[in-house]
Amino acid sequence: MEPAAIDYGIPATDYWMMTFGEIMSQIESNKRKRETELKEKAMFDYKAAQLNMYAFNDPSKMPTAEKHYPYLVDEKVRKVVQPAPNPDNWQSDKALMMQQAMQIKATKERRKRMGGE
């Protein structure tokens, strides 16, 4: 049984100091850990294949890394709070729009005087 235990990740030096129950618990734990690693690897392979599909067929639709791998984004960064629009700001927005419209109008008039358009 020692070779099988060593194959499942139990050090040979620790094997003789463990009870049968401890050995079996450690073997089961190592087995679950290995299965989890294999599932993670399979998921990474699948996601990589999806990204390759996007890159080959339609690169414009390729998702960002944060969208494809959501766990890359920190929770604090993900939760962005947008400030509520202030209804009193419409007057400053209107003034800004009027100023920009006047600048565009002045540019058009200047071009007409210079012989353009």
C-alpha positions in Angstrom: 0.0 0.0 0.0 3.0 2.3 0.5 3.7 2.7 -3.3 0.0 3.6 -4.0 0.0 6.1 -1.1 3.2 7.7 -2.5 1.6 7.8 -6.0 -1.3 9.8 -4.4 1.1 12.4 -3.0 1.8 11.2 0.5 5.5 11.6 1.4 7.3 8.3 2.1 8.7 9.8 5.4 5.2 10.6 6.6 3.5 7.3 5.5 4.8 5.2 8.4 3.7 7.8 11.0 0.1 8.0 9.8 -2.8 5.8 10.7 -4.9 4.0 8.1 -7.7 6.6 8.4 -5.2 9.5 8.0 -3.7 7.9 4.9 -7.2 7.4 3.4 -8.2 11.0 4.2 -5.0 12.3 2.7 -5.4 10.2 -0.4 -9.1 11.4 -0.9 -8.0 15.0 -0.4 -5.2 14.7 -2.9 -7.6 13.0 -5.3 -10.2 15.8 -5.0 -7.4 18.4 -5.4 -6.2 16.8 -8.6 -9.8 16.5 -10.0 -10.3 20.2 -9.3 -7.1 21.1 -11.1 -8.1 19.0 -14.1 -11.5 20.7 -14.3 -9.8 24.1 -14.1 -7.4 23.1 -16.9 -10.3 21.9 -19.0 -12.2 25.2 -18.5 -9.1 27.2 -19.4 -8.7 25.1 -22.6 -12.3 25.6 -23.5 -12.1 29.3 -23.0 -8.9 29.5 -25.0 -10.6 27.6 -27.8 -13.5 30.1 -27.7 -11.1 33.0 -28.0 -9.3 31.4 -30.9 -12.7 30.9 -32.6 -13.4 34.7 -32.2 -9.9 35.6 -33.4 -10.1 33.4 -36.5 -13.8 34.0 -37.5 -14.7 37.5 -36.4 -12.1 39.5 -34.4 -14.4 42.5 -34.1 -16.7 40.5 -31.8 -13.9 39.2 -29.6 -14.8 39.9 -25.9 -12.4 41.7 -23.6 -10.3 39.6 -21.2 -12.4 41.0 -18.3 -15.6 39.9 -19.9 -14.3 36.4 -20.9 -12.6 35.8 -17.6 -14.7 37.7 -15.1 -12.6 36.6 -12.1 -9.8 38.8 -13.4 -11.6 41.9 -12.4 -11.4 43.0 -8.8 -14.8 43.2 -7.0 -14.0 46.8 -5.9 -13.3 47.8 -9.4 -16.3 46.0 -10.9 -18.8 47.9 -8.7 -18.6 51.4 -10.2 -21.2 53.8 -8.8 -22.5 56.2 -11.3 -23.5 59.6 -9.8 -27.1 60.4 -10.2 -27.7 63.1 -12.8 -28.5 66.4 -11.3 -31.6 68.0 -12.9 -30.2 71.5 -12.0 -27.2 71.0 -14.4 -29.4 71.5 -17.5 -28.7 75.3 -17.5 -24.9 74.8 -17.5 -25.3 72.1 -20.2 -27.4 74.5 -22.3 -24.8 77.3 -21.9 -22.0 74.9 -23.0 -24.0 73.8 -26.0 -24.7 77.4 -27.0 -21.0 78.3 -26.7 -20.0 75.4 -28.9 -22.7 76.3 -31.5 -21.4 79.9 -31.6 -17.8 78.6 -32.1 -18.9 76.4 -35.0 -20.9 79.2 -36.6 -17.9 81.5 -36.3 -15.6 78.9 -37.9 -18.1 78.5 -40.9 -18.3 82.3 -41.4 -14.5 82.6 -41.3 -14.2 79.8 -44.0 -16.7 81.6 -46.2 -14.8 84.8 -46.0 -11.5 83.0 -46.9 -13.1 81.5 -50.0 -13.8 78.0 -48.7 -17.0 76.1 -49.0 
